[in-house]
Amino acid sequence: MAVLLVLAAGNSASAQDDPPPGRFAAPSAEQEAVTPGVRLPATPAPSRFGAPDPDPAYGAFQRGLFLTARNLALPRAEDGDAAAQTLLAEIYARGLGVAVDFDEARKWYAQAARQGVPEAQLQMALTLLSEDEGSEEARSLMKAAADAGHGKAMFNHAQLLLSDRPGASGQRAAFDYFRRAAEAGIADAQYAMAQYYVQGTPPVFFDDAEARTWLEKAARQGFDSAQRELGLMLLEGTGGPRDREAGYLWTARAAHSGNVAAQAQIAKLLWTGIGVAPDDTQAAAWYVLARRAGLRDPVLEDFWLGLSPQTQQEAIGRANRLRAR
């Protein structure tokens, strides 16, 4: 299983809201709701900031009144309120109503982390790891947040365990954290669970049906690799009944998300008419996209070379339109 420290996806609504890689992470999708111009924690989720109940600062934050939220939270944060400190940190980290200020964000996250707020512990751990991949303080903070039940922290702690303890020992230690993160709805962890069962990685045995269940959960959250692999399982009848139409549709979702392997796969499905009516031009269009991304398939190369120049030109035009979606 590949080991890469990544966060479960949680994109904000605009580029200016996202910190650059290696700094502070935006909240995950299940913690967010749409407010004009920005994605925000959905009511009632102030617990992400360490507060059990909504308060005026959080209420202003929820309504998009970020400067008001900052002004309400600041005196409380200075008095040691961990929830206000975490809220302030996120405002500065994401530049919500104020200029982005990572130093200020770090200061408040650090104070909240010392008080045991899991979100702050996660953010500080990620920051420390971006500065020193071997940071023991980062690992301690990540584990604390994971043991408190923070979904993304559980996933990242599991990844660290795999990295620090290669082999069966790390795989066994990471499994429970992956499982708990997956059950908390973290798509990356759901995909990781599927890989455990597909490969029969300790402490579990091969179980294609269980793998397919976890792949579907991740696929429904838009995880393109899970969509592609679920599509293959449905096409082949692995881990459950064969459903070629559904297999095609899941493969198409992954292809539209930019998954290059899925683009080549859907080209073959359209060429051969598996799960969908055959369409040589559309098949070629998808292969054009895959080729542009660097994928060359000998079988599809022969298919492409066998097309007429007119069909090839039409396919290139369709590929350009697919890319523009």
Kinemage of the C-alpha trace (Angstrom):
@kinemage 1
@onewidth
@group {chain A} dominant
@subgroup {mainchain}
@vectorlist {calphas} color= white
{ca met a 1} P 0.000 0.000 0.000
{ca ala a 2} L 1.471 3.349 -1.001
{ca val a 3} L 2.347 5.612 1.883
{ca leu a 4} L 1.722 9.306 1.362
{ca leu a 5} L 0.692 11.808 3.983
{ca val a 6} L -2.326 13.554 2.514
{ca leu a 7} L -5.484 15.101 3.851
{ca ala a 8} L -8.966 14.055 3.009
{ca ala a 9} L -10.175 16.501 0.425
{ca gly a 10} L -11.878 19.624 1.709
{ca asn a 11} L -11.768 22.401 -0.871
{ca ser a 12} L -12.906 25.898 -0.127
{ca ala a 13} L -15.027 27.847 -2.547
{ca ser a 14} L -12.302 30.097 -3.878
{ca ala a 15} L -8.586 29.840 -4.353
{ca gln a 16} L -7.886 32.646 -1.915
{ca asp a 17} L -9.479 30.636 0.888
{ca asp a 18} L -7.090 27.709 0.466
{ca pro a 19} L -3.702 27.788 2.172
{ca pro a 20} L -0.849 26.565 0.000
{ca pro a 21} L 0.236 22.934 0.381
{ca gly a 22} L 2.060 22.184 3.590
{ca arg a 23} L 0.396 24.903 5.649
{ca phe a 24} L -3.004 24.737 7.280
{ca ala a 25} L -5.748 22.514 5.861
{ca ala a 26} L -9.281 23.622 5.087
{ca pro a 27} L -12.026 21.780 6.983
{ca ser a 28} L -13.315 18.598 5.401
{ca ala a 29} L -16.407 18.511 3.213
{ca glu a 30} L -18.584 16.887 5.845
{ca gln a 31} L -17.844 19.855 8.132
{ca glu a 32} L -18.774 22.505 5.608
{ca ala a 33} L -21.884 24.157 4.209
{ca val a 34} L -22.223 26.747 1.460
{ca thr a 35} L -22.551 30.394 2.435
{ca pro a 36} L -22.247 33.072 -0.292
{ca gly a 37} L -18.635 33.263 -1.342
{ca val a 38} L -17.165 30.700 1.039
{ca arg a 39} L -17.629 27.218 2.434
{ca leu a 40} L -18.223 27.177 6.159
{ca pro a 41} L -18.791 24.742 9.005
{ca ala a 42} L -22.391 23.560 8.945
{ca thr a 43} L -24.558 24.246 11.979
{ca pro a 44} L -24.280 22.913 14.627
{ca ala a 45} L -20.551 22.149 14.368
{ca pro a 46} L -18.780 24.566 16.712
{ca ser a 47} L -17.278 21.471 18.366
{ca arg a 48} L -14.697 21.532 15.564
{ca phe a 49} L -13.398 24.669 17.278
{ca gly a 50} L -13.611 23.070 20.708
{ca ala a 51} L -16.888 24.692 21.823
{ca pro a 52} L -19.861 22.524 22.837
{ca asp a 53} L -22.516 25.079 21.862
{ca pro a 54} L -22.899 27.914 19.332
{ca asp a 55} L -21.718 31.331 20.490
{ca pro a 56} L -21.770 34.869 19.010
{ca ala a 57} L -18.331 34.600 17.386
{ca tyr a 58} L -19.148 31.257 15.809
{ca gly a 59} L -22.565 32.557 14.744
{ca ala a 60} L -20.954 35.506 12.971
{ca phe a 61} L -18.459 33.148 11.330
{ca gln a 62} L -21.295 30.924 10.145
{ca arg a 63} L -23.054 33.901 8.522
{ca gly a 64} L -19.903 35.007 6.721
{ca leu a 65} L -19.290 37.999 9.016
{ca phe a 66} L -15.650 37.134 9.431
{ca leu a 67} L -14.338 40.461 10.702
{ca thr a 68} L -17.106 40.534 13.304
{ca ala a 69} L -16.261 36.957 14.253
{ca arg a 70} L -12.613 37.900 14.597
{ca asn a 71} L -13.401 40.914 16.786
{ca leu a 72} L -15.711 38.857 19.016
{ca ala a 73} L -13.259 35.971 19.308
{ca leu a 74} L -10.080 37.979 19.943
{ca pro a 75} L -10.673 39.081 23.562
{ca arg a 76} L -11.862 35.611 24.498
{ca ala a 77} L -8.852 34.034 22.796
{ca glu a 78} L -6.541 36.356 24.699
{ca asp a 79} L -8.256 35.203 27.894
{ca gly a 80} L -7.439 31.590 27.039
{ca asp a 81} L -10.691 30.402 25.421
{ca ala a 82} L -9.584 27.432 23.283
{ca ala a 83} L -12.602 27.561 20.969
{ca ala a 84} L -12.016 31.245 20.232
{ca gln a 85} L -8.323 30.558 19.645
{ca thr a 86} L -9.133 27.846 17.107
{ca leu a 87} L -11.684 30.052 15.364
{ca leu a 88} L -9.194 32.920 15.143
{ca ala a 89} L -6.540 30.584 13.776
{ca glu a 90} L -8.797 29.430 10.966
{ca ile a 91} L -9.767 33.001 10.093
{ca tyr a 92} L -6.099 33.962 9.733
{ca ala a 93} L -5.071 30.726 8.016
{ca arg a 94} L -7.726 31.096 5.330
{ca gly a 95} L -7.706 34.890 5.066
{ca leu a 96} L -11.390 35.220 5.915
{ca gly a 97} L -12.161 38.932 6.261
{ca val a 98} L -8.495 39.623 7.003
{ca ala a 99} L -5.199 39.223 5.201
{ca val a 100} L -3.782 35.707 5.321
{ca asp a 101} L -1.377 35.577 8.249
{ca phe a 102} L 0.138 32.140 8.824
{ca asp a 103} L 2.228 33.309 11.750
{ca glu a 104} L -0.871 34.559 13.561
{ca ala a 105} L -2.749 31.381 12.646
{ca arg a 106} L 0.079 29.272 13.977
{ca lys a 107} L 0.187 31.210 17.247
{ca trp a 108} L -3.504 30.601 17.946
{ca tyr a 109} L -3.507 26.995 16.740
{ca ala a 110} L -0.549 26.292 19.035
{ca gln a 111} L -2.352 27.733 22.050
{ca ala a 112} L -5.549 25.818 21.292
{ca ala a 113} L -3.589 22.619 20.647
{ca arg a 114} L -2.008 22.869 24.088
{ca gln a 115} L -5.543 22.929 25.488
{ca gly a 116} L -6.433 19.730 23.664
{ca val a 117} L -8.595 20.949 20.764
{ca pro a 118} L -8.306 18.148 18.156
{ca glu a 119} L -8.688 20.453 15.134
{ca ala a 120} L -5.872 22.661 16.407
{ca gln a 121} L -3.725 19.618 17.171
{ca leu a 122} L -4.229 18.380 13.609
{ca gln a 123} L -3.327 21.729 12.073
{ca met a 124} L -0.223 22.129 14.206
{ca ala a 125} L 0.846 18.574 13.413
{ca leu a 126} L 0.526 19.214 9.684
{ca thr a 127} L 2.489 22.436 9.962
{ca leu a 128} L 5.281 20.789 11.932
{ca leu a 129} L 5.439 17.901 9.462
{ca ser a 130} L 5.737 20.353 6.564
{ca glu a 131} L 8.820 21.748 8.295
{ca asp a 132} L 10.269 18.434 9.498
{ca glu a 133} L 8.861 15.118 8.322
{ca gly a 134} L 10.431 13.388 11.299
{ca ser a 135} L 8.919 15.684 13.930
{ca glu a 136} L 8.062 13.746 17.087
{ca glu a 137} L 5.972 16.651 18.371
{ca ala a 138} L 3.881 16.463 15.202
{ca arg a 139} L 3.339 12.748 15.696
{ca ser a 140} L 2.312 13.276 19.306
{ca leu a 141} L -0.197 15.963 18.341
{ca met a 142} L -1.565 13.891 15.462
{ca lys a 143} L -2.059 10.874 17.707
{ca ala a 144} L -3.789 12.995 20.341
{ca ala a 145} L -6.233 14.349 17.756
{ca ala a 146} L -6.731 10.863 16.313
{ca asp a 147} L -7.389 9.336 19.716
{ca ala a 148} L -9.958 12.088 20.292
{ca gly a 149} L -11.834 10.825 17.218
{ca his a 150} L -10.914 13.509 14.658
{ca gly a 151} L -11.506 11.848 11.283
{ca lys a 152} L -8.725 13.458 9.270
{ca ala a 153} L -6.300 13.075 12.156
{ca met a 154} L -7.090 9.357 12.372
{ca phe a 155} L -6.373 8.970 8.664
{ca asn a 156} L -3.131 10.921 8.838
{ca his a 157} L -1.992 9.127 11.992
{ca ala a 158} L -2.549 5.825 10.194
{ca gln a 159} L -0.423 7.059 7.300
{ca leu a 160} L 2.337 8.024 9.703
{ca leu a 161} L 2.224 4.584 11.292
{ca leu a 162} L 2.667 2.979 7.869
{ca ser a 163} L 5.559 5.297 7.111
{ca asp a 164} L 7.308 4.854 10.451
{ca arg a 165} L 6.772 1.104 10.766
{ca pro a 166} L 7.059 -0.544 7.334
{ca gly a 167} L 5.659 -4.037 7.056
{ca ala a 168} L 3.034 -6.015 8.922
{ca ser a 169} L 3.558 -4.232 12.245
{ca gly a 170} L 2.677 -0.829 10.815
{ca gln a 171} L -0.159 -2.252 8.740
{ca arg a 172} L -1.748 -3.797 11.811
{ca ala a 173} L -1.282 -0.659 13.896
{ca ala a 174} L -2.722 1.582 11.176
{ca phe a 175} L -5.735 -0.567 10.391
{ca asp a 176} L -7.918 0.458 13.333
{ca tyr a 177} L -7.269 4.149 12.693
{ca phe a 178} L -8.096 3.728 9.002
{ca arg a 179} L -11.265 1.864 9.959
{ca arg a 180} L -12.395 4.514 12.428
{ca ala a 181} L -11.635 7.302 9.956
{ca ala a 182} L -13.514 5.426 7.237
{ca glu a 183} L -16.503 4.981 9.523
{ca ala a 184} L -16.334 8.728 10.209
{ca gly a 185} L -16.797 9.318 6.478
{ca ile a 186} L -13.241 10.140 5.362
{ca ala a 187} L -13.108 9.071 1.711
{ca asp a 188} L -9.327 8.575 1.693
{ca ala a 189} L -9.669 6.161 4.610
{ca gln a 190} L -12.534 4.318 2.928
{ca tyr a 191} L -10.296 3.820 -0.091
{ca ala a 192} L -7.481 2.636 2.178
{ca met a 193} L -9.834 0.084 3.746
{ca ala a 194} L -10.690 -1.223 0.295
{ca gln a 195} L -6.990 -1.691 -0.441
{ca tyr a 196} L -6.538 -3.694 2.756
{ca tyr a 197} L -9.240 -6.133 1.675
{ca val a 198} L -8.229 -6.259 -1.998
{ca gln a 199} L -4.660 -7.137 -1.050
{ca gly a 200} L -5.401 -9.208 2.051
{ca thr a 201} L -3.174 -6.933 4.099
{ca pro a 202} L -2.770 -7.894 7.777
{ca pro a 203} L -4.772 -7.956 9.955
{ca val a 204} L -7.490 -8.856 7.400
{ca phe a 205} L -7.831 -11.527 4.730
{ca phe a 206} L -8.740 -11.146 1.067
{ca asp a 207} L -12.374 -10.096 0.829
{ca asp a 208} L -13.504 -8.629 -2.490
{ca ala a 209} L -17.050 -8.057 -1.240
{ca glu a 210} L -15.813 -5.961 1.683
{ca ala a 211} L -13.444 -4.104 -0.626
{ca arg a 212} L -16.290 -3.318 -2.999
{ca thr a 213} L -18.396 -1.972 -0.127
{ca trp a 214} L -15.665 0.449 0.931
{ca leu a 215} L -14.902 1.452 -2.657
{ca glu a 216} L -18.528 2.380 -3.190
{ca lys a 217} L -18.536 4.546 -0.070
{ca ala a 218} L -15.451 6.417 -1.269
{ca ala a 219} L -16.727 6.587 -4.847
{ca arg a 220} L -19.963 8.211 -3.735
{ca gln a 221} L -17.872 10.970 -2.181
{ca gly a 222} L -16.179 11.669 -5.513
{ca phe a 223} L -12.916 9.785 -4.920
{ca asp a 224} L -11.929 9.154 -8.534
{ca ser a 225} L -9.583 6.198 -7.950
{ca ala a 226} L -12.354 4.479 -6.009
{ca gln a 227} L -14.803 5.230 -8.814
{ca arg a 228} L -12.496 3.655 -11.382
{ca glu a 229} L -11.819 0.547 -9.288
{ca leu a 230} L -15.491 0.160 -8.382
{ca gly a 231} L -16.283 0.401 -12.077
{ca leu a 232} L -13.889 -2.459 -12.812
{ca met a 233} L -15.396 -4.611 -10.055
{ca leu a 234} L -18.887 -4.041 -11.420
{ca leu a 235} L -17.786 -4.757 -14.978
{ca glu a 236} L -16.087 -8.003 -13.939
{ca gly a 237} L -18.560 -9.069 -11.260
{ca thr a 238} L -15.873 -9.048 -8.572
{ca gly a 239} L -17.090 -8.926 -4.987
{ca gly a 240} L -20.735 -8.960 -6.033
{ca pro a 241} L -23.096 -9.126 -9.005
{ca arg a 242} L -21.886 -8.005 -12.419
{ca asp a 243} L -23.487 -4.775 -13.634
{ca arg a 244} L -21.812 -3.537 -16.780
{ca glu a 245} L -23.994 -0.456 -17.162
{ca ala a 246} L -23.200 0.684 -13.623
{ca gly a 247} L -19.553 -0.197 -14.201
{ca tyr a 248} L -19.480 2.052 -17.236
{ca leu a 249} L -21.126 4.921 -15.344
{ca trp a 250} L -18.663 4.774 -12.444
{ca thr a 251} L -15.757 4.628 -14.882
{ca ala a 252} L -17.198 7.645 -16.678
{ca arg a 253} L -17.381 9.604 -13.425
{ca ala a 254} L -13.722 8.914 -12.758
{ca ala a 255} L -12.797 9.820 -16.326
{ca his a 256} L -14.650 13.130 -16.114
{ca ser a 257} L -12.794 13.822 -12.849
{ca gly a 258} L -9.516 13.594 -14.744
{ca asn a 259} L -8.439 10.077 -13.794
{ca val a 260} L -6.202 9.146 -16.717
{ca ala a 261} L -6.473 5.381 -16.248
{ca ala a 262} L -10.260 5.739 -16.257
{ca gln a 263} L -10.089 7.762 -19.461
{ca ala a 264} L -8.257 4.923 -21.177
{ca gln a 265} L -10.654 2.388 -19.685
{ca ile a 266} L -13.747 4.249 -20.849
{ca ala a 267} L -12.223 4.484 -24.315
{ca lys a 268} L -12.088 0.682 -24.406
{ca leu a 269} L -15.654 0.377 -23.121
{ca leu a 270} L -16.966 2.745 -25.782
{ca trp a 271} L -14.946 1.010 -28.478
{ca thr a 272} L -16.143 -2.470 -27.542
{ca gly a 273} L -19.650 -1.456 -26.473
{ca ile a 274} L -19.411 -2.904 -22.956
{ca gly a 275} L -21.983 -1.297 -20.682
{ca val a 276} L -22.756 1.342 -23.290
{ca ala a 277} L -23.589 1.609 -26.985
{ca pro a 278} L -20.392 1.469 -29.066
{ca asp a 279} L -19.085 4.816 -30.278
{ca asp a 280} L -15.692 4.839 -31.978
{ca thr a 281} L -15.454 8.621 -32.131
{ca gln a 282} L -16.204 9.122 -28.451
{ca ala a 283} L -13.847 6.277 -27.568
{ca ala a 284} L -11.108 7.968 -29.550
{ca ala a 285} L -11.841 11.306 -27.865
{ca trp a 286} L -11.254 9.802 -24.442
{ca tyr a 287} L -8.065 8.145 -25.626
{ca val a 288} L -6.845 11.481 -26.957
{ca leu a 289} L -7.237 12.911 -23.453
{ca ala a 290} L -5.393 9.973 -21.920
{ca arg a 291} L -2.568 10.295 -24.470
{ca arg a 292} L -2.220 13.998 -23.713
{ca ala a 293} L -1.712 13.058 -20.071
{ca gly a 294} L 1.074 10.662 -21.055
{ca leu a 295} L -0.753 7.314 -21.128
{ca arg a 296} L -0.096 5.102 -24.140
{ca asp a 297} L -1.969 1.823 -24.505
{ca pro a 298} L -0.817 -0.543 -27.292
{ca val a 299} L -4.338 -1.838 -27.932
{ca leu a 300} L -5.820 1.644 -28.077
{ca glu a 301} L -2.930 2.819 -30.263
{ca asp a 302} L -3.889 0.192 -32.836
{ca phe a 303} L -7.515 1.287 -32.537
{ca trp a 304} L -6.533 4.934 -33.062
{ca leu a 305} L -4.329 4.214 -36.058
{ca gly a 306} L -7.166 2.266 -37.660
{ca leu a 307} L -9.498 5.270 -37.657
{ca ser a 308} L -9.961 7.487 -40.679
{ca pro a 309} L -8.351 10.959 -40.611
{ca gln a 310} L -11.840 12.489 -40.507
{ca thr a 311} L -12.815 10.448 -37.439
{ca gln a 312} L -9.529 11.302 -35.762
{ca gln a 313} L -10.118 15.017 -36.301
{ca glu a 314} L -13.646 14.779 -34.952
{ca ala a 315} L -12.331 12.877 -31.934
{ca ile a 316} L -9.753 15.594 -31.259
{ca gly a 317} L -12.523 18.189 -31.336
{ca arg a 318} L -14.599 16.184 -28.892
{ca ala a 319} L -11.567 15.731 -26.648
{ca asn a 320} L -11.101 19.490 -26.546
{ca arg a 321} L -14.722 19.921 -25.498
{ca leu a 322} L -14.414 17.202 -22.860
{ca arg a 323} L -11.369 18.948 -21.412
{ca ala a 324} L -13.247 22.263 -21.292
{ca arg a 325} L -16.042 20.867 -19.102
